[in-house]
C-alpha cells in the first residue's frame, strides 16, 4: 500500500509534468487515508478551482477535516473563509479564533498576522501566548468607519485619515513585494487584459488563497467607510510605482460603450467605488489627480481616499476621470480596492 507521504510526492510529480488530473487523484487517495497535507492541498485546489474543478463546498470540507486532524495551514485558510463571509455560520471573531489555532500549531504566517493586528503595548506580552494577542485585537475598530474629510461633494471624493496603522502598511508592502508583475489594462472590445503604454507600474492582486486576515480586516474597514457590504468588494490589489512609473488618465467604472455592457452589468454589477489606501509617503510627486475636478491629492502613510464612480441611477460618472502620477523620486505603494453594486463572490 502506498504511504500518504508518497501519495503527496506523486501528486507533486504529476503536477510538474502537467498532469493535474492525476495529481488531484493522488491527493484524493491521500485524503481518504486522512493525510493532513493531502487534505489541505486538495481542499485549497477545489476551493478556487486551481488545476482542478471548482468545488468550494467540498474544498472547505477537506480543509475542515484537515483542521480536525491537527492541520495548521488549513486553519489559517479557514480563518480567511470565516472572515470574508464564505461560511454563514462564522464571522470575524471565529476567524481570529481559528487564526490563533493556526498560530498555536506553529504556522508562522498566522503568528505574524496576530502580531500585526494586536495593538502595540509598552509591556509586550510573551508572543507564544497567541490568545493573549487575540484578546487585544479591537474587532469593533476594524469594522467601523473612522472620520472622513470631503474633498468634493459631487462626485463624492473623501479622504480617510489614519485608516491603517504603520504595522499594517508595512505588512501589506512586504506581502506584495515578491509578487509584483507588470500591471495590466482590461481591453473591453477584446475582453482580455494586456500590457499597455498607458500603465507601466507593477501590481500584486490577492485572491482567496493569496490573502490573509490582515488584508481582509483592512478591506472590512474600507467597506465600513463606504457602507458597502464586504461581499461587494473585488480582490485587493497593491500597486507599486517606481520613479517615473504611472497610470495615465482613465476611468474605473465598467465602460457603457462596450458591446456587452448590459450583460456585464447584469452578471457582475457596476464598479461604483474606488478606494485607495496609501502605504507610504516618502516619495516626491505621485499624486492622484482628478482632471475634470481640477483636484489633486497625495495621501499620507496610512490614509485612505475613496471616490464614487457612478451616479445615483447607476450610470457611469465621467467626471471621475483620474490618473496616478509618477513619483519624481522614491517609490510609491498603494492599495487599490474596487467595490461593486452587487456581490462579487
Secondary structure as the mmCIF struct_conf table of DSSP 4:
data_model
#
loop_
_struct_conf.conf_type_id
_struct_conf.id
_struct_conf.beg_label_comp_id
_struct_conf.beg_label_asym_id
_struct_conf.beg_label_seq_id
_struct_conf.end_label_comp_id
_struct_conf.end_label_asym_id
_struct_conf.end_label_seq_id
HELX_RH_AL_P HELX_RH_AL_P1 UNK A 4 UNK A 16
TURN_TY1_P TURN_TY1_P1 UNK A 17 UNK A 18
HELX_RH_AL_P HELX_RH_AL_P2 UNK A 20 UNK A 32
TURN_TY1_P TURN_TY1_P2 UNK A 33 UNK A 34
HELX_RH_AL_P HELX_RH_AL_P3 UNK A 36 UNK A 48
TURN_TY1_P TURN_TY1_P3 UNK A 49 UNK A 49
BEND BEND1 UNK A 50 UNK A 52
HELX_RH_AL_P HELX_RH_AL_P4 UNK A 56 UNK A 68
TURN_TY1_P TURN_TY1_P4 UNK A 69 UNK A 70
BEND BEND2 UNK A 72 UNK A 72
HELX_RH_AL_P HELX_RH_AL_P5 UNK A 73 UNK A 84
TURN_TY1_P TURN_TY1_P5 UNK A 85 UNK A 85
BEND BEND3 UNK A 87 UNK A 87
TURN_TY1_P TURN_TY1_P6 UNK A 88 UNK A 89
HELX_RH_AL_P HELX_RH_AL_P6 UNK A 92 UNK A 104
TURN_TY1_P TURN_TY1_P7 UNK A 105 UNK A 106
HELX_RH_AL_P HELX_RH_AL_P7 UNK A 108 UNK A 117
BEND BEND4 UNK A 118 UNK A 118
HELX_LH_PP_P HELX_LH_PP_P1 UNK A 119 UNK A 120
BEND BEND5 UNK A 122 UNK A 123
TURN_TY1_P TURN_TY1_P8 UNK A 127 UNK A 128
HELX_RH_AL_P HELX_RH_AL_P8 UNK A 130 UNK A 135
TURN_TY1_P TURN_TY1_P9 UNK A 136 UNK A 136
HELX_RH_AL_P HELX_RH_AL_P9 UNK A 139 UNK A 142
TURN_TY1_P TURN_TY1_P10 UNK A 143 UNK A 143
BEND BEND6 UNK A 144 UNK A 144
STRN STRN1 UNK A 149 UNK A 153
TURN_TY1_P TURN_TY1_P11 UNK A 154 UNK A 155
STRN STRN2 UNK A 156 UNK A 160
TURN_TY1_P TURN_TY1_P12 UNK A 161 UNK A 162
BEND BEND7 UNK A 164 UNK A 164
HELX_RH_AL_P HELX_RH_AL_P10 UNK A 166 UNK A 177
TURN_TY1_P TURN_TY1_P13 UNK A 178 UNK A 179
STRN STRN3 UNK A 181 UNK A 182
STRN STRN4 UNK A 185 UNK A 187
TURN_TY1_P TURN_TY1_P14 UNK A 188 UNK A 191
STRN STRN5 UNK A 192 UNK A 194
STRN STRN6 UNK A 196 UNK A 196
TURN_TY1_P TURN_TY1_P15 UNK A 197 UNK A 198
STRN STRN7 UNK A 199 UNK A 199
STRN STRN8 UNK A 202 UNK A 206
TURN_TY1_P TURN_TY1_P16 UNK A 208 UNK A 210
HELX_RH_AL_P HELX_RH_AL_P11 UNK A 213 UNK A 226
TURN_TY1_P TURN_TY1_P17 UNK A 227 UNK A 227
HELX_RH_3T_P HELX_RH_3T_P1 UNK A 230 UNK A 232
STRN STRN9 UNK A 233 UNK A 233
STRN STRN10 UNK A 236 UNK A 241
TURN_TY1_P TURN_TY1_P18 UNK A 243 UNK A 244
STRN STRN11 UNK A 247 UNK A 250
BEND BEND8 UNK A 253 UNK A 253
HELX_LH_PP_P HELX_LH_PP_P2 UNK A 254 UNK A 255
TURN_TY1_P TURN_TY1_P19 UNK A 256 UNK A 257
BEND BEND9 UNK A 258 UNK A 258
TURN_TY1_P TURN_TY1_P20 UNK A 259 UNK A 260
HELX_RH_AL_P HELX_RH_AL_P12 UNK A 261 UNK A 268
STRN STRN12 UNK A 271 UNK A 278
BEND BEND10 UNK A 283 UNK A 283
STRN STRN13 UNK A 284 UNK A 285
STRN STRN14 UNK A 288 UNK A 290
TURN_TY1_P TURN_TY1_P21 UNK A 291 UNK A 294
STRN STRN15 UNK A 295 UNK A 297
HELX_LH_PP_P HELX_LH_PP_P3 UNK A 299 UNK A 300
TURN_TY1_P TURN_TY1_P22 UNK A 301 UNK A 302
STRN STRN16 UNK A 304 UNK A 308
STRN STRN17 UNK A 310 UNK A 310
TURN_TY1_P TURN_TY1_P23 UNK A 312 UNK A 313
BEND BEND11 UNK A 314 UNK A 314
STRN STRN18 UNK A 316 UNK A 316
HELX_RH_3T_P HELX_RH_3T_P2 UNK A 318 UNK A 320
STRN STRN19 UNK A 322 UNK A 324
HELX_LH_PP_P HELX_LH_PP_P4 UNK A 325 UNK A 326
STRN STRN20 UNK A 327 UNK A 329
BEND BEND12 UNK A 330 UNK A 330
STRN STRN21 UNK A 332 UNK A 340
BEND BEND13 UNK A 341 UNK A 342
#
